[in-house]
């Protein structure tokens, strides 16, 4: 019979980086650089709500960490370390090996090593909790409340693919294996801009990740910053597989503006910072696109290429509605 | 319909202490004192494994945080802040109000404010994840590997009550309402020595909390520190309701030596530190008792008042065996 200790040493324990204490004591130990703050966030992923038992375990391990690293990126923080809580209905070594491989692989790439956690049995279904710890120079974190009128509005990465993949998988769009193959990685293996985001601290103003959809998430910035915005739909960096999919333009527009599960950033920055932002994005191999502007007057308006108002899809994703 | 945002503002959001950013952005922000390290730990509590749906929600809120604060205490760290992940089968305002009251009440008393989290729906059962963040002077954390031969072995608080309450509740001991009333708080409302533990950093050597039972947990220290120990059963601070319960001495001995869920410390310290440890314990209103000694020779021996070997109950609690 495998004990909790066997599982920890087989799947979770890795050498901790210099200056940290990792898995094996009551707590992990780490320190931010002198004069820096720690940023921290936690997510709970529940079987049946956020994923299904039959989902690919490697992708699940990757995504469980990615959605949390995305929260660090949204503060302009660089990853330091993470904690993993895992509750299992049964011990399935094939599943555990693939899950932890997906998790550790991103952890290593993003320099966010696993330094602690909890493993336990769950009678009902699989539960994954991830807590990330990052660091950002004191006072430079990108807050939702920091957008200012005339700021450019930027997004990183491409929009529309995660939502199209989800709708295809749910059968809400007609089956299209080629389109699913081209969009599924956006949904299953999101790659938040962890190497680019720290460059925004001290350069950009407000930021968040597009987990609930661009309109809803930008709405959080506008509410917290007491301002409004205009988005130019023609500027949106739509995933090319979505643009050329032949899907109804309204379906694409909904995917781009309201589709959630996009672990990329929406941020605002003064127009003087445009060149430096683009230079940082090139260095990090991240696509950064200006899609609109913050305005003093409240309200969120989207205009098309002719300057006409685009009618907006209702709401984003809420975990309880 | 309550949205996730409604629940957050009603039950979870509290003013963050000066210098921290609390609930409401992608991450919380905080910093340890200059020259201190952060200590962090996470626990997953699952309905059906760690608690039952009908358990008192106020006690559950208290205990979910207490077991994590206990991990900080076991490093000699003082609490800084915590994160709460909560996954709910349904929204029950009576339950949520009582749970968060129990949680916030301990958070305030232990100066461990809630600064972030995640709330989501769970189809199967209630899931609680708590992550704590604490701070300890760099290099002074109490590690499991730091016990040295001739160290005194100490425990805080009283032993035996949590296990007796659990056995009574499981029906494994004959029903005894008075005994249950006298012991249930040890199980349901554990009060880890969070105000005493930071005084041990720099004074004691090794420490951990007695979550899996004294013998198993001390075994972890001995294994990590490559040494052995002798415990004096006659010195054990047995809860008075247990001592005078009339229970079979073997049942009591098992509860004292192997009973888990005791969120108190077992720690080792040089004999020169005895007076200072007792003075610190008095100031913190914590009972600290010397119960044995670390020895160079491997092996864990328990002797009775006559110096005779006590036969040991098998193992502690493992979440997968």
Interface residues (C-beta under 8 A of the other chain):
Chain A: X1 X2 X3 X4 X5 X7 X21 X24 X25 X26 X27 X28 X29 X30 X31 X32 X34 X36 X37 X38 X39 X40 X41 X42 X43 X44 X46 X47 X48 X49 X50 X70 X71 X72 X74 X75 X77 X83 X84 X85 X86 X87 X91 X115 X116 X117 X118 X119 X120 X121 X122 X123 X124 X125 X127 X129 X131 X133 X134 X136 X138 X141 X143 X144 X207 X208 X209 X224 X318 X319 X320 X321
Chain B: X1 X2 X3 X4 X5 X7 X21 X24 X25 X26 X27 X28 X29 X30 X31 X32 X34 X36 X37 X38 X39 X40 X41 X42 X43 X44 X46 X47 X48 X49 X50 X70 X71 X72 X74 X75 X77 X83 X84 X85 X86 X87 X91 X115 X116 X117 X118 X119 X120 X121 X122 X123 X124 X125 X127 X129 X131 X132 X133 X134 X136 X138 X141 X143 X144 X207 X208 X209 X224 X318 X319 X320 X321
